[in-house]
Amino acid sequence: MAKGLEALLGATTDLKEEIYIPRLKTSFTIRALDDDAIEKARAQATTGRSGEVDGALFNRGIIARGTIDPEFNAKELRDVYEASDAVDCVGKALLPGEQARIFKAILALSGFVGDDDLIEDAKN
């Protein structure tokens, strides 16, 4: 059996990781995202007739979909931050630097490792 085939047959895409948030003195649990989740984040962040992707909205969508704990769509959390949905809650609950760290960690776990061009491709 070929090595690549053997590797894929034994692989899982259910990847999880902890990322520590110093301000909150706790870790969040994140997961790898598949094409469908990334496409949904892109579609939600696409604005206007021009079809441009709002980068900040895309990043928050990735975080909302890729974070297992805390669940940004939890009613209690949305109520505290007066957020309309999980994506809005990410923007209101996390500082910009925290968002950037979590976003990069989710994309890295999803296979976008060490290549800023690949990360930009994920947005497009």
C-alpha positions as CSV (number, residue, x, y, z in Angstrom):
1,M,0.0,0.0,0.0
2,A,1.3,3.5,-0.9
3,K,2.4,5.6,2.1
4,G,0.0,8.5,1.2
5,L,-3.0,6.2,0.9
6,E,-2.1,4.5,4.2
7,A,-1.7,7.8,5.9
8,L,-5.1,9.1,4.7
9,L,-6.8,5.8,5.7
10,G,-5.6,6.2,9.2
11,A,-6.1,9.9,9.6
12,T,-8.8,11.9,11.3
13,T,-10.0,15.4,10.6
14,D,-11.5,15.7,14.1
15,L,-8.6,17.8,15.5
16,K,-8.9,19.8,18.7
17,E,-6.5,22.0,20.6
18,E,-6.4,24.3,23.6
19,I,-5.4,27.9,23.3
20,Y,-4.7,30.0,26.4
21,I,-6.2,33.4,26.7
22,P,-4.1,35.3,29.3
23,R,-6.6,38.1,30.0
24,L,-9.3,35.5,30.9
25,K,-6.8,33.2,32.6
26,T,-8.3,30.2,30.9
27,S,-8.0,28.1,27.7
28,F,-10.4,27.9,24.9
29,T,-11.0,24.6,23.0
30,I,-10.7,25.0,19.2
31,R,-11.2,22.6,16.4
32,A,-10.1,22.2,12.8
33,L,-12.6,23.4,10.2
34,D,-13.6,21.7,7.0
35,D,-14.3,23.3,3.6
36,D,-18.0,23.6,4.3
37,A,-17.5,25.6,7.6
38,I,-14.9,27.9,5.9
39,E,-17.3,28.5,3.0
40,K,-20.2,29.3,5.3
41,A,-17.9,31.9,7.1
42,R,-16.9,33.4,3.8
43,A,-20.6,33.6,2.6
44,Q,-21.6,35.3,5.8
45,A,-18.8,37.8,5.4
46,T,-19.6,38.6,1.8
47,T,-21.1,42.0,1.5
48,G,-22.9,44.0,-1.2
49,R,-23.2,43.4,-4.9
50,S,-19.5,43.4,-5.4
51,G,-19.1,40.2,-3.5
52,E,-16.2,41.5,-1.4
53,V,-15.3,39.6,1.7
54,D,-15.3,41.7,4.9
55,G,-12.0,40.4,6.5
56,A,-12.9,41.1,10.1
57,L,-16.3,39.5,9.7
58,F,-14.7,36.5,8.1
59,N,-12.2,36.1,10.9
60,R,-15.0,36.3,13.5
61,G,-17.0,33.7,11.6
62,I,-14.0,31.3,11.6
63,I,-13.6,31.9,15.4
64,A,-17.4,31.3,16.0
65,R,-17.3,28.1,14.0
66,G,-14.0,26.8,15.2
67,T,-14.3,27.4,18.9
68,I,-15.9,24.6,20.9
69,D,-15.5,26.0,24.4
70,P,-16.8,28.6,25.0
71,E,-19.8,28.3,22.7
72,F,-20.2,31.8,21.3
73,N,-23.8,31.1,20.3
74,A,-24.8,30.3,24.0
75,K,-27.8,32.4,24.9
76,E,-26.2,33.5,28.2
77,L,-23.1,34.7,26.5
78,R,-25.0,36.5,23.8
79,D,-27.2,38.1,26.4
80,V,-24.2,39.4,28.5
81,Y,-22.6,41.0,25.4
82,E,-25.9,42.0,23.8
83,A,-24.9,40.1,20.7
84,S,-27.2,39.2,17.8
85,D,-25.4,36.0,17.0
86,A,-22.2,34.0,17.6
87,V,-20.2,36.1,15.1
88,D,-21.3,39.3,16.8
89,C,-20.5,37.8,20.2
90,V,-16.9,37.1,19.1
91,G,-16.4,40.7,18.2
92,K,-17.9,42.0,21.4
93,A,-16.4,39.5,23.9
94,L,-12.8,39.3,22.6
95,L,-10.1,41.9,22.1
96,P,-8.7,42.2,18.6
97,G,-5.4,40.6,19.5
98,E,-7.2,37.6,21.1
99,Q,-9.3,37.3,17.9
100,A,-6.1,37.3,15.8
101,R,-4.5,34.6,17.9
102,I,-7.5,32.3,17.9
103,F,-8.2,32.8,14.2
104,K,-4.6,31.9,13.3
105,A,-4.7,28.9,15.6
106,I,-7.9,27.6,14.0
107,L,-6.5,28.0,10.5
108,A,-3.2,26.3,11.5
109,L,-5.2,23.4,13.0
110,S,-7.2,23.3,9.7
111,G,-4.0,22.8,7.7
112,F,-3.1,26.4,6.8
113,V,0.4,26.1,8.3
114,G,3.0,28.8,8.0
115,D,1.9,30.4,4.8
116,D,0.2,33.7,4.8
117,D,-0.8,33.3,1.2
118,L,-2.7,30.1,2.1
119,I,-4.5,32.0,4.9
120,E,-5.4,34.8,2.4
121,D,-6.7,32.0,0.0
122,A,-9.0,30.7,2.7
123,K,-10.6,34.2,2.8
124,N,-11.1,34.2,-1.0
